[in-house]
Structure formats: structure tokens, C-alpha cells
Amino acid sequence: MKIPQHDVAEIEPDLSVCQTERIANNLSRCLANNSTCEHALAAGPTRTICMHKNRRDFEYSAFLSPPP
């Protein structure tokens, strides 16, 4: 199985599409799976952990639309 290669340009996130899901007390998963974000930490070939200091502000809620 081929692992996807990403251009790790460490760009600022587009806050209008950022959504996270809390998976532990101080750990959130990036629902946009933006591996090129400067706050991203790869967690395998298909998951990205968000390390943004305000990641709780982007938390997904059932009342919000899911990410595109």
C-alpha cells in the first residue's frame, strides 16, 4: 500500500474550514485532515492531530455542519 506524500509547506490554517474533534483532554484530531498546516502532527497516513493553541475553538459540534 502506497502512503500518500504531502507537500509539507507548513502553511497557516484556513480558520474558516478548521474543525477538530477532541480525542483526549489536551489532544484533538483535525477533521479537515490538513497535513500541510503548520500546527499539524501526522498520526499515521490518514489522520492528523491538531496542535493549534486555540484548537478547542474549532471543535466539531452536532449543531455545526460537518467538514467538506
MARLUMGU-553265 format. One record per atom (N, C-alpha, C): residue number from 1; residue in three letters; chain; atom name; x, z, y. Coordinates in nm, 2 decimals. Atoms other than C-alpha are relative to their C-alpha. Last residue first. Example, Ala and Ser with C-alpha at 12.3 -4.5 7.8 and 13.67 -1.06 7.14 Angstrom:
<recs>
[rec 2,"SER","A","N",[-0.09,0.00,-0.11]]
[rec 2,"SER","A","CA",[1.37,0.71,-0.11]]
[rec 2,"SER","A","C",[-0.08,0.08,0.11]]
[rec 1,"ALA","A","N",[0.09,0.00,-0.12]]
[rec 1,"ALA","A","CA",[1.23,0.78,-0.45]]
[rec 1,"ALA","A","C",[0.09,0.00,0.12]]
</recs>
This chain:
<recs>
[rec 68,"PRO","A","N",[0.02,0.14,0.04]]
[rec 68,"PRO","A","CA",[-1.63,0.35,1.94]]
[rec 68,"PRO","A","C",[0.07,-0.04,-0.12]]
[rec 67,"PRO","A","N",[-0.09,0.09,-0.06]]
[rec 67,"PRO","A","CA",[-1.63,0.73,1.95]]
[rec 67,"PRO","A","C",[-0.02,-0.14,-0.05]]
[rec 66,"PRO","A","N",[-0.12,0.01,0.08]]
[rec 66,"PRO","A","CA",[-1.95,0.91,1.86]]
[rec 66,"PRO","A","C",[0.10,-0.10,0.06]]
[rec 65,"SER","A","N",[-0.02,0.12,0.08]]
[rec 65,"SER","A","CA",[-2.20,0.96,2.14]]
[rec 65,"SER","A","C",[0.13,0.01,-0.08]]
[rec 64,"LEU","A","N",[-0.07,0.12,-0.06]]
[rec 64,"LEU","A","CA",[-2.25,1.31,2.26]]
[rec 64,"LEU","A","C",[0.00,-0.12,-0.09]]
[rec 63,"PHE","A","N",[0.08,0.05,-0.11]]
[rec 63,"PHE","A","CA",[-2.51,1.57,2.16]]
[rec 63,"PHE","A","C",[0.07,-0.11,0.08]]
[rec 62,"ALA","A","N",[0.11,0.08,0.05]]
[rec 62,"ALA","A","CA",[-2.35,1.62,1.82]]
[rec 62,"ALA","A","C",[-0.09,-0.06,0.11]]
[rec 61,"SER","A","N",[0.12,-0.08,0.02]]
[rec 61,"SER","A","CA",[-2.04,1.73,2.01]]
[rec 61,"SER","A","C",[-0.11,-0.09,-0.06]]
[rec 60,"TYR","A","N",[0.13,0.08,0.04]]
[rec 60,"TYR","A","CA",[-1.70,1.59,2.00]]
[rec 60,"TYR","A","C",[-0.11,0.10,-0.02]]
[rec 59,"GLU","A","N",[0.06,-0.03,0.14]]
[rec 59,"GLU","A","CA",[-1.43,1.80,2.17]]
[rec 59,"GLU","A","C",[-0.13,-0.07,-0.02]]
[rec 58,"PHE","A","N",[0.04,0.13,0.06]]
[rec 58,"PHE","A","CA",[-1.27,1.62,2.47]]
[rec 58,"PHE","A","C",[-0.07,0.02,-0.13]]
[rec 57,"ASP","A","N",[0.09,0.06,-0.09]]
[rec 57,"ASP","A","CA",[-1.24,1.94,2.69]]
[rec 57,"ASP","A","C",[-0.06,-0.13,-0.06]]
[rec 56,"ARG","A","N",[0.13,-0.06,0.02]]
[rec 56,"ARG","A","CA",[-1.08,2.12,2.39]]
[rec 56,"ARG","A","C",[-0.11,-0.06,0.09]]
[rec 55,"ARG","A","N",[0.07,0.07,0.11]]
[rec 55,"ARG","A","CA",[-0.79,1.87,2.41]]
[rec 55,"ARG","A","C",[-0.14,0.06,-0.03]]
[rec 54,"ASN","A","N",[0.14,-0.01,-0.02]]
[rec 54,"ASN","A","CA",[-0.69,2.00,2.75]]
[rec 54,"ASN","A","C",[-0.09,-0.06,-0.11]]
[rec 53,"LYS","A","N",[0.02,-0.14,-0.04]]
[rec 53,"LYS","A","CA",[-0.32,2.07,2.67]]
[rec 53,"LYS","A","C",[-0.15,0.02,0.03]]
[rec 52,"HIS","A","N",[0.03,-0.01,-0.15]]
[rec 52,"HIS","A","CA",[-0.31,1.74,2.48]]
[rec 52,"HIS","A","C",[-0.03,0.14,0.04]]
[rec 51,"MET","A","N",[-0.07,-0.12,-0.06]]
[rec 51,"MET","A","CA",[-0.17,1.79,2.13]]
[rec 51,"MET","A","C",[-0.01,0.01,0.15]]
[rec 50,"CYS","A","N",[-0.01,0.00,-0.15]]
[rec 50,"CYS","A","CA",[-0.42,1.56,1.95]]
[rec 50,"CYS","A","C",[0.07,0.13,0.05]]
[rec 49,"ILE","A","N",[0.02,-0.13,-0.06]]
[rec 49,"ILE","A","CA",[-0.35,1.51,1.58]]
[rec 49,"ILE","A","C",[0.02,-0.01,0.15]]
[rec 48,"THR","A","N",[-0.08,-0.04,-0.11]]
[rec 48,"THR","A","CA",[-0.38,1.16,1.44]]
[rec 48,"THR","A","C",[-0.04,0.13,0.05]]
[rec 47,"ARG","A","N",[0.05,-0.11,-0.09]]
[rec 47,"ARG","A","CA",[-0.50,1.04,1.11]]
[rec 47,"ARG","A","C",[0.10,0.03,0.11]]
[rec 46,"THR","A","N",[0.13,0.03,-0.06]]
[rec 46,"THR","A","CA",[-0.47,0.71,0.92]]
[rec 46,"THR","A","C",[-0.06,0.11,0.08]]
[rec 45,"PRO","A","N",[0.01,0.13,-0.05]]
[rec 45,"PRO","A","CA",[-0.11,0.68,0.80]]
[rec 45,"PRO","A","C",[-0.13,-0.03,0.08]]
[rec 44,"GLY","A","N",[0.02,0.10,0.11]]
[rec 44,"GLY","A","CA",[-0.04,1.05,0.77]]
[rec 44,"GLY","A","C",[-0.03,-0.14,0.06]]
[rec 43,"ALA","A","N",[0.03,-0.09,0.11]]
[rec 43,"ALA","A","CA",[-0.08,1.32,1.04]]
[rec 43,"ALA","A","C",[-0.04,-0.09,-0.12]]
[rec 42,"ALA","A","N",[0.05,0.06,0.12]]
[rec 42,"ALA","A","CA",[0.08,1.14,1.33]]
[rec 42,"ALA","A","C",[-0.02,0.10,-0.11]]
[rec 41,"LEU","A","N",[-0.09,-0.04,0.11]]
[rec 41,"LEU","A","CA",[0.11,1.35,1.64]]
[rec 41,"LEU","A","C",[-0.06,-0.06,-0.12]]
[rec 40,"ALA","A","N",[0.04,0.02,0.14]]
[rec 40,"ALA","A","CA",[-0.05,1.22,1.96]]
[rec 40,"ALA","A","C",[0.11,0.04,-0.10]]
[rec 39,"HIS","A","N",[0.04,-0.14,0.05]]
[rec 39,"HIS","A","CA",[0.00,1.36,2.31]]
[rec 39,"HIS","A","C",[-0.03,-0.01,-0.15]]
[rec 38,"GLU","A","N",[-0.12,-0.09,-0.01]]
[rec 38,"GLU","A","CA",[0.19,1.05,2.44]]
[rec 38,"GLU","A","C",[-0.03,0.14,-0.06]]
[rec 37,"CYS","A","N",[0.01,-0.10,-0.11]]
[rec 37,"CYS","A","CA",[-0.09,0.83,2.31]]
[rec 37,"CYS","A","C",[0.12,0.09,0.00]]
[rec 36,"THR","A","N",[-0.09,0.04,-0.10]]
[rec 36,"THR","A","CA",[0.02,0.54,2.08]]
[rec 36,"THR","A","C",[0.00,0.10,0.12]]
[rec 35,"SER","A","N",[-0.13,-0.05,0.04]]
[rec 35,"SER","A","CA",[-0.15,0.70,1.77]]
[rec 35,"SER","A","C",[0.11,-0.04,0.11]]
[rec 34,"ASN","A","N",[-0.09,0.07,-0.10]]
[rec 34,"ASN","A","CA",[-0.49,0.67,1.93]]
[rec 34,"ASN","A","C",[0.14,0.05,-0.03]]
[rec 33,"ASN","A","N",[-0.12,0.04,0.08]]
[rec 33,"ASN","A","CA",[-0.71,0.77,1.63]]
[rec 33,"ASN","A","C",[0.10,-0.08,0.08]]
[rec 32,"ALA","A","N",[-0.02,0.14,-0.03]]
[rec 32,"ALA","A","CA",[-1.02,0.77,1.86]]
[rec 32,"ALA","A","C",[0.12,-0.05,-0.08]]
[rec 31,"LEU","A","N",[0.10,0.09,0.06]]
[rec 31,"LEU","A","CA",[-1.13,1.08,1.68]]
[rec 31,"LEU","A","C",[0.01,-0.14,0.04]]
[rec 30,"CYS","A","N",[0.04,0.11,-0.10]]
[rec 30,"CYS","A","CA",[-0.81,1.26,1.76]]
[rec 30,"CYS","A","C",[-0.10,-0.09,-0.07]]
[rec 29,"ARG","A","N",[-0.03,0.14,0.05]]
[rec 29,"ARG","A","CA",[-0.79,1.57,1.53]]
[rec 29,"ARG","A","C",[-0.05,-0.09,0.11]]
[rec 28,"SER","A","N",[0.11,0.10,-0.01]]
[rec 28,"SER","A","CA",[-0.76,1.91,1.70]]
[rec 28,"SER","A","C",[0.04,-0.13,-0.05]]
[rec 27,"LEU","A","N",[-0.04,0.13,0.06]]
[rec 27,"LEU","A","CA",[-0.54,2.22,1.62]]
[rec 27,"LEU","A","C",[-0.13,-0.09,0.01]]
[rec 26,"ASN","A","N",[-0.08,0.07,-0.10]]
[rec 26,"ASN","A","CA",[-0.53,2.55,1.80]]
[rec 26,"ASN","A","C",[0.04,-0.14,-0.04]]
[rec 25,"ASN","A","N",[0.01,-0.07,-0.13]]
[rec 25,"ASN","A","CA",[-0.80,2.74,1.61]]
[rec 25,"ASN","A","C",[0.07,-0.07,0.11]]
[rec 24,"ALA","A","N",[-0.05,-0.14,0.01]]
[rec 24,"ALA","A","CA",[-0.83,2.49,1.33]]
[rec 24,"ALA","A","C",[0.00,0.06,0.14]]
[rec 23,"ILE","A","N",[-0.02,-0.02,0.14]]
[rec 23,"ILE","A","CA",[-0.99,2.15,1.27]]
[rec 23,"ILE","A","C",[0.06,0.13,-0.03]]
[rec 22,"ARG","A","N",[-0.09,-0.12,0.03]]
[rec 22,"ARG","A","CA",[-1.13,2.10,1.62]]
[rec 22,"ARG","A","C",[0.00,0.02,-0.15]]
[rec 21,"GLU","A","N",[0.07,-0.08,0.09]]
[rec 21,"GLU","A","CA",[-1.26,1.74,1.65]]
[rec 21,"GLU","A","C",[0.09,0.12,-0.03]]
[rec 20,"THR","A","N",[-0.07,-0.07,0.11]]
[rec 20,"THR","A","CA",[-1.14,1.53,1.94]]
[rec 20,"THR","A","C",[-0.10,0.08,-0.08]]
[rec 19,"GLN","A","N",[0.09,-0.10,0.07]]
[rec 19,"GLN","A","CA",[-1.28,1.27,2.17]]
[rec 19,"GLN","A","C",[0.08,0.06,-0.11]]
[rec 18,"CYS","A","N",[-0.06,-0.11,0.08]]
[rec 18,"CYS","A","CA",[-1.09,1.06,2.42]]
[rec 18,"CYS","A","C",[-0.11,0.09,-0.05]]
[rec 17,"VAL","A","N",[0.03,0.02,0.14]]
[rec 17,"VAL","A","CA",[-1.27,0.74,2.54]]
[rec 17,"VAL","A","C",[0.05,0.11,-0.09]]
[rec 16,"SER","A","N",[0.14,0.04,0.01]]
[rec 16,"SER","A","CA",[-1.30,0.81,2.92]]
[rec 16,"SER","A","C",[-0.04,-0.02,-0.15]]
[rec 15,"LEU","A","N",[0.08,-0.12,0.01]]
[rec 15,"LEU","A","CA",[-0.97,1.01,2.91]]
[rec 15,"LEU","A","C",[-0.15,-0.04,-0.02]]
[rec 14,"ASP","A","N",[0.11,0.04,-0.08]]
[rec 14,"ASP","A","CA",[-0.77,0.69,2.84]]
[rec 14,"ASP","A","C",[-0.11,0.11,-0.02]]
[rec 13,"PRO","A","N",[0.13,0.03,0.06]]
[rec 13,"PRO","A","CA",[-0.46,0.86,2.71]]
[rec 13,"PRO","A","C",[-0.10,-0.05,0.10]]
[rec 12,"GLU","A","N",[0.10,-0.10,-0.03]]
[rec 12,"GLU","A","CA",[-0.12,0.82,2.88]]
[rec 12,"GLU","A","C",[-0.14,-0.03,-0.06]]
[rec 11,"ILE","A","N",[0.07,0.02,-0.13]]
[rec 11,"ILE","A","CA",[0.12,0.60,2.70]]
[rec 11,"ILE","A","C",[-0.10,0.11,0.02]]
[rec 10,"GLU","A","N",[0.03,-0.13,-0.06]]
[rec 10,"GLU","A","CA",[0.38,0.70,2.44]]
[rec 10,"GLU","A","C",[-0.07,-0.02,0.14]]
[rec 9,"ALA","A","N",[-0.04,0.02,-0.14]]
[rec 9,"ALA","A","CA",[0.49,0.34,2.37]]
[rec 9,"ALA","A","C",[-0.02,0.13,0.08]]
[rec 8,"VAL","A","N",[0.00,-0.14,-0.06]]
[rec 8,"VAL","A","CA",[0.48,0.40,2.00]]
[rec 8,"VAL","A","C",[0.06,-0.01,0.14]]
[rec 7,"ASP","A","N",[-0.09,0.00,-0.12]]
[rec 7,"ASP","A","CA",[0.39,0.05,1.90]]
[rec 7,"ASP","A","C",[-0.01,0.13,0.06]]
[rec 6,"HIS","A","N",[0.06,0.00,-0.13]]
[rec 6,"HIS","A","CA",[0.22,0.11,1.56]]
[rec 6,"HIS","A","C",[0.11,-0.01,0.11]]
[rec 5,"GLN","A","N",[-0.10,-0.02,-0.10]]
[rec 5,"GLN","A","CA",[0.31,0.01,1.21]]
[rec 5,"GLN","A","C",[-0.06,0.00,0.14]]
[rec 4,"PRO","A","N",[0.00,0.07,-0.13]]
[rec 4,"PRO","A","CA",[0.04,0.04,0.95]]
[rec 4,"PRO","A","C",[0.11,0.04,0.09]]
[rec 3,"ILE","A","N",[0.03,-0.10,-0.11]]
[rec 3,"ILE","A","CA",[0.15,0.17,0.61]]
[rec 3,"ILE","A","C",[0.00,-0.08,0.13]]
[rec 2,"LYS","A","N",[-0.08,0.01,-0.13]]
[rec 2,"LYS","A","CA",[0.14,-0.10,0.34]]
[rec 2,"LYS","A","C",[-0.05,0.10,0.10]]
[rec 1,"MET","A","N",[0.08,0.00,-0.12]]
[rec 1,"MET","A","CA",[0.00,0.00,0.00]]
[rec 1,"MET","A","C",[0.09,0.00,0.12]]
</recs>
